[in-house]
């Protein structure tokens, strides 16, 4: 009996460090649009998931977040860059010896939450505001998605080709026809609204106009985009560039905005415009358009949209 008790105590002494040893958890995602994802264990911030993977990565893979923790119950919290909390798990985990836990954080699992319920998450951290794409579903046009319904896109493409052809012929025939307004290089201020994305852009714009009464124009702008109705901290840097064909003050151009860094809005639109020159050096710019747009690296085909705007141009 004495020998058995000694054996039992010796075995317990050997197993005790093993029971308290660290257990591994690897957090990862396959959604590039929502990284970085902040990870909290027992309400303590441990790091970020910074990359997306097509398949489950290896433990300690760069871009995933691998941690070691004790084999006892722990609370888990994951928050994406928009401030949404991952809800498709129980919120707790009890690691077991010999197992590595791989926790996939898929985009559909993140939900908008009341920040007061997650004060430890938002302490000294201001995420990007929650974008309209995740819960806007009001007007009929928003129920038509370019990836699913190509009807509007076919119509838009037909209009764009027709406008390009018509302005192309007019520009070629009248390129050398003198007009005192052209050519020119102008700077100014512009404002425009994307009705579906609910994005209001206020920018400094540039236009270079070549040719005579018929011509070619190059466009660029940069400024701030705001999203009215989605909170006070929703200003982002935005820009776009494009080119068009002109006849007199009329033009049809194509403009593109890629999602780059924190400037995560994106669009590709056709722009119909008229520049009304009130004086030889000052014009009012009226424009409207149609196209597609959204947010994030894969957001270009999220929505159909119809921007419109107004601007000022000053010849240099």
C-alpha positions in Angstrom: 0.0 0.0 0.0 2.8 2.3 0.9 4.5 1.6 -2.5 1.3 2.2 -4.4 0.8 5.6 -2.6 4.4 6.5 -3.5 3.8 5.6 -7.1 0.6 7.6 -7.3 2.2 10.7 -5.8 5.1 10.4 -8.2 2.8 10.0 -11.2 0.7 13.0 -10.1 3.9 15.1 -9.7 4.8 14.2 -13.3 1.4 15.0 -14.7 0.8 18.2 -12.9 3.2 20.4 -15.1 1.6 18.7 -18.2 -1.9 19.6 -17.0 -0.8 23.3 -16.6 1.1 23.4 -19.9 0.1 25.9 -22.5 -2.4 24.9 -25.2 -2.3 26.4 -28.7 -5.1 28.3 -30.5 -4.8 29.7 -34.1 -7.2 32.4 -35.2 -7.5 32.9 -39.0 -9.9 34.2 -41.6 -10.7 33.8 -45.3 -12.2 37.3 -45.7 -9.7 39.9 -46.8 -12.1 42.8 -46.5 -12.4 42.7 -42.7 -8.8 42.4 -41.6 -7.2 43.4 -39.3 -9.3 41.4 -36.8 -8.5 42.1 -33.1 -8.4 39.1 -30.8 -9.2 39.3 -27.1 -8.8 36.4 -24.6 -10.4 36.9 -21.2 -11.0 40.5 -22.3 -7.3 41.1 -22.9 -6.1 42.2 -26.3 -3.5 39.7 -27.6 -3.0 40.7 -31.3 -4.4 40.9 -34.8 -5.3 38.6 -37.7 -3.8 40.5 -40.5 -4.2 38.4 -43.6 -6.7 36.1 -45.3 -6.1 32.5 -46.3 -7.8 30.3 -48.9 -7.4 27.2 -46.6 -6.6 26.6 -43.0 -3.0 27.9 -42.3 -0.4 26.2 -40.2 0.1 27.1 -36.6 2.2 30.3 -36.3 1.6 31.2 -39.9 2.3 34.9 -40.7 -1.0 36.8 -40.9 -2.8 34.4 -38.6 -2.7 34.9 -34.8 -1.4 31.9 -32.8 -1.4 32.0 -29.1 -0.7 29.6 -26.2 -3.0 29.5 -23.2 -3.7 27.3 -20.2 -6.2 24.4 -20.5 -8.9 26.1 -18.5 -12.0 27.9 -19.6 -11.3 31.2 -21.4 -13.6 33.8 -23.0 -12.9 34.8 -26.6 -13.7 38.0 -28.5 -12.9 38.9 -32.1 -13.6 42.3 -33.6 -13.2 43.2 -37.3 -12.0 46.5 -38.6 -15.5 47.8 -38.8 -16.1 47.3 -35.1 -18.3 44.3 -35.5 -18.0 41.4 -33.0 -17.8 37.7 -34.1 -20.9 36.0 -32.8 -20.8 32.5 -34.5 -19.1 30.8 -31.5 -20.0 30.2 -27.9 -17.6 32.9 -26.8 -15.7 30.5 -24.6 -13.2 27.7 -25.1 -11.5 25.0 -22.9 -8.4 23.9 -24.7 -7.4 20.2 -24.3 -4.0 18.7 -24.1 -2.6 17.5 -27.4 -5.0 19.5 -29.5 -4.4 22.6 -31.6 -7.5 24.7 -32.0 -8.0 26.5 -35.4 -10.7 29.1 -35.1 -11.9 30.4 -38.5 -13.4 33.8 -38.4 -15.7 34.0 -41.4 -17.2 37.3 -42.5 -20.9 36.3 -42.0 -20.2 35.6 -38.3 -19.5 39.3 -37.4 -22.4 41.3 -36.1 -23.0 44.9 -35.1 -23.1 45.3 -31.3 -23.8 47.9 -28.7 -20.4 49.2 -27.8 -21.4 49.7 -24.2 -21.6 45.9 -23.9 -18.0 45.6 -25.1 -16.3 48.5 -23.4 -13.0 46.6 -23.1 -12.9 46.3 -26.9 -13.4 49.9 -27.8 -11.3 51.4 -25.0 -8.7 53.7 -26.7 -9.6 52.2 -30.1 -11.9 53.7 -32.8 -12.7 51.2 -35.6 -13.9 52.2 -39.0 -17.6 53.0 -38.9 -19.9 50.3 -39.9 -20.3 50.6 -43.7 -23.7 50.8 -45.4 -23.0 47.6 -47.4 -23.7 45.4 -44.4 -27.2 46.5 -43.7 -28.6 48.9 -46.2 -31.6 47.4 -48.0 -34.1 50.2 -48.7 -34.6 51.2 -52.4 -35.3 48.8 -55.2 -32.0 49.4 -57.0 -30.2 48.2 -53.9 -31.8 44.8 -54.3 -30.1 44.5 -57.7 -26.6 43.2 -57.4 -24.2 43.3 -60.4 -22.9 39.8 -59.6 -26.4 38.4 -59.7 -28.4 40.6 -62.1 -26.5 41.6 -65.3 -29.5 43.3 -66.9 -28.8 46.9 -65.7 -25.1 46.4 -66.5 -25.8 45.4 -70.1 -27.9 48.5 -70.5 -25.2 50.7 -68.9 -22.6 49.2 -71.2 -24.7 49.9 -74.2 -25.2 53.5 -73.2 -21.5 53.9 -72.5 -20.5 52.4 -75.9 -23.0 54.6 -77.7 -21.9 57.8 -75.9 -18.3 57.0 -76.5 -18.9 56.4 -80.2 -20.9 59.5 -80.7 -18.5 61.8 -78.8 -15.6 60.0 -80.5 -16.9 61.0 -84.0 -17.7 64.5 -82.8 -14.3 64.9 -81.2 -12.4 63.7 -84.3 -14.3 65.8 -86.8 -14.0 69.0 -84.7 -10.6 68.5 -83.1 -9.0 71.3 -85.2 -12.1 73.6 -85.1 -11.0 76.6 -83.1 -12.9 77.5 -79.9 -11.7 80.2 -77.5 -12.5 78.0 -74.5 -10.1 75.2 -75.5 -7.6 73.8 -74.8 -7.1 74.5 -71.1 -5.9 73.2 -67.7 -8.2 73.9 -64.8 -8.4 73.3 -61.0 -11.4 73.7 -58.8 -13.7 72.3 -56.1 -16.3 69.6 -56.6 -19.0 67.8 -54.6 -21.0 64.7 -55.6 -23.3 62.1 -54.1 -23.5 58.4 -54.7 -27.1 57.6 -53.9 -26.9 53.9 -53.3 -23.6 53.9 -51.4 -24.8 57.0 -49.6 -21.3 58.5 -50.1 -20.8 62.2 -50.3 -17.5 63.2 -51.9 -16.0 66.7 -51.5 -12.9 67.0 -53.6 -10.3 69.2 -55.3 -10.6 68.4 -59.0 -8.4 68.8 -62.0 -9.4 68.8 -65.7 -7.0 69.0 -68.6 -8.9 69.6 -71.9 -7.1 69.0 -75.3 -8.2 69.8 -78.8 -10.5 72.4 -80.2 -14.3 72.3 -80.2 -13.9 68.5 -80.3 -11.4 67.2 -77.8 -10.2 64.8 -75.1 -10.2 65.4 -71.4 -8.3 63.9 -68.5 -9.8 64.1 -65.0 -8.6 63.6 -61.5 -9.8 64.5 -58.0 -8.9 63.9 -54.4 -10.6 64.8 -51.1 -12.8 63.5 -48.4 -15.8 61.1 -48.5 -18.4 61.1 -45.8 -21.4 58.9 -45.2 -24.3 60.9 -43.7 -26.3 59.1 -41.1 -23.6 56.6 -40.2 -22.0 58.3 -37.2 -19.6 61.2 -36.8 -16.3 59.3 -37.3 -16.7 58.3 -40.9 -14.5 60.6 -43.0 -12.1 58.8 -45.3 -9.7 59.9 -48.0 -10.9 59.4 -51.5 -9.7 60.0 -55.1 -10.5 59.1 -58.7 -9.1 59.4 -62.2 -10.6 59.2 -65.6 -10.6 60.2 -69.2 -13.3 61.3 -71.6 -14.3 62.6 -75.1 -15.7 66.1 -75.6 -17.7 68.2 -77.9 -17.9 71.9 -76.8 -18.8 71.9 -73.2 -20.3 68.4 -73.2 -18.3 65.3 -72.3 -18.6 61.7 -71.6 -15.9 60.2 -69.4 -15.2 57.0 -67.5 -13.8 57.3 -63.9 -12.3 54.7 -61.6 -11.5 54.7 -57.9 -9.6 51.6 -56.6 -9.7 50.6 -52.9 -6.3 51.5 -51.6 -5.3 51.4 -47.9 -7.7 53.3 -45.7 -9.4 54.7 -48.9 -11.6 51.7 -49.2 -14.5 53.0 -51.3 -14.3 51.9 -55.0 -16.3 52.6 -58.1 -16.3 52.5 -61.9 -18.8 55.0 -63.4 -19.6 56.7 -66.7 -19.8 60.5 -66.3 -22.0 62.8 -68.5 -21.0 66.4 -67.9 -21.4 70.0 -69.1 -19.0 72.8 -68.3 -20.7 76.2 -68.4 -18.1 78.9 -68.9 -19.5 82.1 -67.3 -16.2 84.0 -68.0 -13.1 83.0 -70.0 -11.5 81.8 -66.8 -14.4 80.4 -64.7 -16.9 77.6 -65.3 -19.6 75.7 -63.5 -19.4 71.9 -63.8 -22.6 69.9 -63.8 -22.4 66.1 -64.0 -24.3 62.9 -63.4 -23.4 59.3 -64.1 -24.0 55.6 -63.7 -22.0 52.5 -62.8 -21.0 50.1 -60.1 -19.3 50.5 -56.7 -18.8 49.3 -53.2 -16.3 49.0 -50.5 -13.1 46.9 -50.0 -10.9 44.9 -52.4 -13.8 42.8 -53.7 -16.4 45.6 -53.5 -16.5 47.0 -57.0 -19.4 44.8 -58.0 -21.4 45.2 -54.8 -24.0 47.8 -56.1 -25.3 49.7 -59.0 -25.1 53.4 -58.4 -26.0 56.8 -60.0 -23.8 59.6 -58.8 -24.5 63.3 -59.5 -22.6 66.4 -58.6 -21.6 70.0 -59.1 -18.2 71.8 -59.3 -16.2 74.9 -60.0 -13.4 75.2 -62.5 -10.7 77.9 -62.7 -8.4 78.0 -65.7 -4.7 78.3 -64.9 
